[in-house]
Amino acid sequence: MPRSPSIVPDLADRDVYLVLDDFGRRVGRAWRETEEESTDKRTVIADLLDGHYFNPTRVVAFNAGEGWSRDVSEELADEIVHQCAQDGDKVPPLLRGFVDRHGNSRTKQLALPLMSAA
């Protein structure tokens, strides 16, 4: 029996990350449109940190080629906290609610660089 053509896009062999954004009571929530090339994990985290989203409420990842999807909100919230701590920055105010809702409650202690007395 012949197979029907795949509807999976060319980037099917990679994970795709999408952000659900809350625009408030009047407009509601929507999955944000984004360019196909801007849906990788690193870019989504950078866009979150740069304030490209109004009030992110959830992040999902999927891989159509592998046939899976999952909520990655906790994972990204923890990575945002970790990255901010590494950079010596505070979590941006627009992400505080997202991190508070989804972040792991166990705070990670970052290693401090050792300085030699010269």
C-alpha positions in Angstrom: 0.0 0.0 0.0 1.6 3.4 -1.0 2.2 5.9 1.8 0.6 9.3 1.7 3.0 12.2 1.5 4.3 13.5 4.8 2.8 16.8 6.2 5.9 17.1 8.5 7.9 20.2 7.7 11.5 20.0 6.5 12.7 20.8 10.1 11.1 17.7 11.4 14.3 16.2 12.8 14.5 18.9 15.5 12.6 20.0 18.5 10.3 23.0 18.1 9.5 25.3 21.0 6.3 27.5 21.1 5.3 30.1 23.7 1.7 30.7 25.0 1.4 34.4 25.7 -1.2 36.1 27.8 -2.3 39.5 26.4 -4.7 40.2 29.2 -8.4 40.0 29.8 -9.6 41.8 26.7 -7.4 40.0 24.2 -6.7 36.6 25.9 -4.0 34.1 25.4 -2.5 33.0 22.1 0.4 30.8 20.8 2.9 33.4 19.5 3.7 33.3 15.8 7.3 33.0 15.0 9.6 32.3 12.1 10.3 28.6 11.6 14.0 29.1 12.2 13.4 30.9 15.6 11.7 28.0 17.3 14.8 26.3 18.8 15.3 26.2 22.5 18.2 28.6 22.6 16.4 31.3 20.5 13.2 31.0 22.5 15.1 31.5 25.8 17.0 34.5 24.4 13.7 36.0 23.1 12.1 35.4 26.6 15.0 37.2 28.3 14.9 40.0 25.7 11.3 40.7 26.4 9.8 39.6 23.1 6.7 38.2 24.9 4.1 40.1 26.8 3.3 37.6 29.6 4.5 34.1 28.8 2.4 31.5 30.5 3.5 28.2 29.1 6.1 26.8 26.7 5.6 23.5 24.8 8.1 21.6 22.7 7.4 19.0 20.1 9.2 17.0 17.5 6.8 15.9 14.7 9.3 13.6 13.1 9.8 11.7 16.4 6.1 12.0 17.3 6.3 13.6 20.8 5.2 16.8 22.5 5.5 18.0 26.1 5.3 21.0 28.4 8.8 22.4 28.9 7.8 25.4 31.1 9.6 24.2 34.2 12.7 23.3 32.3 12.9 26.7 30.6 12.0 28.6 33.8 14.9 26.9 35.6 17.3 27.6 32.7 16.3 31.3 32.7 17.1 31.5 36.4 20.4 29.7 35.9 21.4 31.8 33.0 20.5 35.1 34.8 22.5 33.9 37.9 25.5 33.0 35.7 25.4 36.4 34.1 25.0 38.2 37.4 21.6 39.5 36.5 18.1 39.3 38.1 15.3 37.6 36.3 13.6 40.3 34.2 10.3 41.6 35.6 8.3 40.3 32.7 9.5 36.8 33.4 9.1 36.8 37.2 5.6 35.4 37.1 6.6 32.7 34.6 9.5 31.7 36.8 7.5 31.8 40.0 4.7 29.6 38.5 7.0 27.1 36.7 10.4 27.2 38.3 11.8 24.5 40.4 11.4 25.5 44.1 14.9 24.2 44.9 17.4 27.0 44.4 20.6 25.9 42.8 23.8 27.2 44.3 26.2 28.3 41.6 29.9 27.8 42.1 31.8 31.0 42.7 35.0 31.5 40.8 38.1 31.1 42.9 40.4 34.1 43.0 44.0 33.8 44.0 45.5 36.4 46.3 48.2 38.0 44.3 
